[in-house]
Amino acid sequence: MWAKESVFYQIYPMGFCGAPFANDGVQEHRILKVIDWIPHLEKLGVDAVYFSPLFESDTHGYDTRDYRKIDTRLGDEADFRKVVNELHFHGIRVVLDGVFNHVGRGFWAFQDVLQNRENSPYRDWFYSIDFGVNSNYNDGLW
């Protein structure tokens, strides 16, 4: 049970790496900044890094668009692979925060609900959608 005996350091990559709040689709290789912090992590005695959401999202990371992709504002899969390899080389394990009980409005299944409304096969994936009320997004549902 390595996790019970480990010193964790949590990184919220959007803030740590200086990513803009809204996902503008512009790829920047910001996640590589973590590599520069490895000596500091070692001095602290860190055994594991816990990355808060870093999957492609609309804004803050907890509104995921795609669980199979690193957020464009942080870089790409090759960048993250390099970070993980460097952390592992220094004996630091990596844990990812996957928030699977909610997604962002950019998530493919929610986009299908927006387009097909009551006829979407994914409408029941989302708790208590009300098609009779309008939200502040002005898309005819709540």
Phi, psi and chi 1 to 4 in degrees:
 res  aa     phi    psi   chi1   chi2   chi3   chi4
   1 MET       -   68.1  -60.6  -57.9  -60.7      -
   2 TRP   -57.2  -33.4   64.6  -92.9      -      -
   3 ALA   -65.4  -34.2      -      -      -      -
   4 LYS   -69.5  -21.1  -69.6 -174.9  177.7 -175.4
   5 GLU  -107.0    7.1  -60.5  168.5   -0.7      -
   6 SER  -100.0  152.2  -65.0      -      -      -
   7 VAL   -96.0  117.9  173.3      -      -      -
   8 PHE   -98.4  146.7  -80.8   80.0      -      -
   9 TYR  -124.8  117.6 -170.7   89.4      -      -
  10 GLN   -88.1  133.4 -178.0  179.8    5.4      -
  11 ILE  -121.9  122.8  -65.6  175.8      -      -
  12 TYR   -92.1   97.8  173.6   64.6      -      -
  13 PRO   -62.1  -31.2    7.6  -11.5      -      -
  14 MET   -61.2  -45.7  -61.3  -60.6  177.8      -
  15 GLY   -77.9  -45.4      -      -      -      -
  16 PHE   -56.4  -38.8 -175.4   88.1      -      -
  17 CYS   -97.0    0.6  -62.4      -      -      -
  18 GLY    73.3   33.7      -      -      -      -
  19 ALA   -74.5  146.9      -      -      -      -
  20 PRO   -66.8  154.0   21.7  -29.0      -      -
  21 PHE   -62.3  -49.8  179.5   73.0      -      -
  22 ALA   -90.3  138.6      -      -      -      -
  23 ASN   -76.1  107.8 -168.4  -25.5      -      -
  24 ASP   -93.4    1.0   55.4    9.0      -      -
  25 GLY    79.7    0.6      -      -      -      -
  26 VAL   -86.6  120.8  175.0      -      -      -
  27 GLN   -80.1  127.0 -172.7  172.2   68.0      -
  28 GLU  -129.3  144.2  -66.2  -77.4  -19.8      -
  29 HIS   -93.3   51.2  -55.8  -81.5      -      -
  30 ARG   -70.3  -30.7  -66.0  179.1  173.2   97.8
  31 ILE   -61.2  -22.1 -163.8   70.3      -      -
  32 LEU   -63.8  -17.6  -63.6  171.8      -      -
  33 LYS   -59.8  -25.9  -68.2  179.6 -178.0 -179.0
  34 VAL   -60.3  -34.8  172.3      -      -      -
  35 ILE   -58.1  -37.9  -66.2  171.2      -      -
  36 ASP   -65.0  -20.1  -63.9  -23.0      -      -
  37 TRP   -92.5   -4.7  -78.1   77.8      -      -
  38 ILE   -58.0  -44.0  -68.1  174.4      -      -
  39 PRO   -58.3  -38.1  -25.7   35.1      -      -
  40 HIS   -65.9  -42.3  179.2   67.9      -      -
  41 LEU   -61.5  -40.7  -62.5  173.8      -      -
  42 GLU   -63.7  -41.6  -70.9 -179.5  -51.9      -
  43 LYS   -61.6  -33.3  -75.0  179.8 -170.8  174.1
  44 LEU   -77.6  -11.9  -67.5  174.9      -      -
  45 GLY    80.5   27.2      -      -      -      -
  46 VAL   -71.8  133.0  169.6      -      -      -
  47 ASP  -103.7  -21.0  -59.4  -59.0      -      -
  48 ALA  -151.3  143.7      -      -      -      -
  49 VAL  -108.6  130.0  169.6      -      -      -
  50 TYR  -105.7  107.1  177.6   83.5      -      -
  51 PHE   -86.8  117.3  -77.2  100.6      -      -
  52 SER   -63.4  176.5  -65.6      -      -      -
  53 PRO   -48.8  134.5  -27.5   35.6      -      -
  54 LEU  -135.0   11.3   47.3   65.4      -      -
  55 PHE   -80.6  156.9  -57.8  111.1      -      -
  56 GLU   -51.5  125.3 -175.8   79.6  -13.6      -
  57 SER  -142.8  170.4   70.9      -      -      -
  58 ASP   -75.0  -46.2  -65.1  -22.9      -      -
  59 THR  -137.7  -88.4   55.9      -      -      -
  60 HIS   -84.5   -1.9   46.7   67.7      -      -
  61 GLY   103.8  -27.5      -      -      -      -
  62 TYR   -89.4    3.4  -70.9   96.1      -      -
  63 ASP  -115.3   68.7   50.8   -7.6      -      -
  64 THR   -64.9  138.9  -53.9      -      -      -
  65 ARG   -97.9  -40.1  -71.0 -178.2 -170.8  170.4
  66 ASP  -149.4  113.7 -171.5  -18.1      -      -
  67 TYR   -75.8   -5.6  -71.3  104.2      -      -
  68 ARG  -103.4    9.6  -62.7  167.1  -64.7  171.2
  69 LYS  -138.3  137.4 -177.0  178.8  178.9 -161.7
  70 ILE   -70.2  140.4  -62.1  -61.3      -      -
  71 ASP   -57.3  131.3 -164.7  -69.3      -      -
  72 THR   -53.1  -35.7  -55.9      -      -      -
  73 ARG   -66.5  -17.7  -64.5  167.0  -71.6  172.9
  74 LEU   -99.8  -21.5  -61.7  173.3      -      -
  75 GLY   137.1 -141.2      -      -      -      -
  76 ASP  -136.6 -178.2   58.2   21.9      -      -
  77 GLU   -62.2  -37.2  -74.7   70.9   26.1      -
  78 ALA   -62.4  -40.0      -      -      -      -
  79 ASP   -61.9  -47.4  -66.4  -25.7      -      -
  80 PHE   -67.5  -36.9 -171.6   61.9      -      -
  81 ARG   -59.4  -41.0 -170.2  174.9  -52.6  112.6
  82 LYS   -63.4  -43.1 -176.0  174.2 -178.6  176.8
  83 VAL   -61.5  -47.8  169.4      -      -      -
  84 VAL   -62.5  -43.8  169.8      -      -      -
  85 ASN   -60.4  -41.5  -73.1  -19.0      -      -
  86 GLU   -65.9  -43.0  -76.6  -66.2  -42.4      -
  87 LEU   -61.3  -46.6  -71.8  165.6      -      -
  88 HIS   -61.8  -39.8  -75.0  169.9      -      -
  89 PHE   -57.2  -33.5  178.6   77.9      -      -
  90 HIS   -93.4   12.6  -69.8  -86.7      -      -
  91 GLY    77.0   20.1      -      -      -      -
  92 ILE  -106.1  122.3  -60.2  171.9      -      -
  93 ARG   -79.2  164.6  -64.2  177.7 -172.6 -113.2
  94 VAL  -128.7  131.4  174.9      -      -      -
  95 VAL  -124.9  134.5  176.9      -      -      -
  96 LEU  -104.7  138.2  -56.9 -177.0      -      -
  97 ASP   -86.4  107.2 -177.3   -0.7      -      -
  98 GLY  -106.0  115.8      -      -      -      -
  99 VAL  -100.0   97.6 -177.1      -      -      -
 100 PHE  -100.8    2.5  -57.1  111.9      -      -
 101 ASN   -97.6    1.5   66.8  -21.5      -      -
 102 HIS  -158.2  157.2   61.1  -85.3      -      -
 103 VAL  -135.6  174.6  -65.0      -      -      -
 104 GLY   -90.0  171.0      -      -      -      -
 105 ARG   -68.0  -17.0  -62.9  175.9   76.8   78.1
 106 GLY   -84.5   -4.2      -      -      -      -
 107 PHE   -63.2  136.6 -173.1   66.8      -      -
 108 TRP   -55.0  -40.2   64.1  -90.0      -      -
 109 ALA   -70.4  -35.8      -      -      -      -
 110 PHE   -70.3  -35.6 -168.0   76.9      -      -
 111 GLN   -60.7  -37.0  -72.9  -64.7  -55.0      -
 112 ASP   -64.5  -39.3 -171.0   86.2      -      -
 113 VAL   -63.3  -43.2  170.4      -      -      -
 114 LEU   -60.7  -38.3  -71.4  175.0      -      -
 115 GLN   -78.9  -43.4 -178.3  177.3   -1.7      -
 116 ASN  -105.1   -6.0  -62.7  -54.3      -      -
 117 ARG    51.6 -126.7  -52.5 -168.2   47.6   78.5
 118 GLU   -61.2  -22.1  -66.7   89.5  -11.3      -
 119 ASN   -86.5   -2.5  -63.9  -39.2      -      -
 120 SER   -70.3  132.2  171.6      -      -      -
 121 PRO   -67.9   -8.9   22.9  -29.6      -      -
 122 TYR  -103.6    3.1  -51.8  106.4      -      -
 123 ARG   -59.2  -33.4   72.4  177.4  -98.0 -172.0
 124 ASP   -80.9   -3.1  -67.9  -26.6      -      -
 125 TRP   -71.8  -18.9  -76.7   21.8      -      -
 126 PHE  -114.1  127.9  -57.6   95.2      -      -
 127 TYR   -70.0  125.0 -178.4   71.7      -      -
 128 SER    51.6   52.9   69.1      -      -      -
 129 ILE   -74.0  133.5  -70.0  179.6      -      -
 130 ASP  -114.7  111.7 -174.0  -16.2      -      -
 131 PHE   -82.8   -3.1  -68.5  100.5      -      -
 132 GLY   -96.1    2.4      -      -      -      -
 133 VAL  -130.1  150.7 -178.0      -      -      -
 134 ASN  -105.3  143.0 -160.5   10.2      -      -
 135 SER  -100.2 -180.0   73.1      -      -      -
 136 ASN   -70.5   -7.3   58.8  -21.1      -      -
 137 TYR   -82.4  -10.1  -68.2   98.0      -      -
 138 ASN    57.1   43.5 -161.5   29.9      -      -
 139 ASP  -114.0   14.2   51.3   19.1      -      -
 140 GLY    74.8   24.1      -      -      -      -
 141 LEU  -154.1  164.1   59.2   82.5      -      -
 142 TRP  -131.5      - -175.8  -93.9      -      -
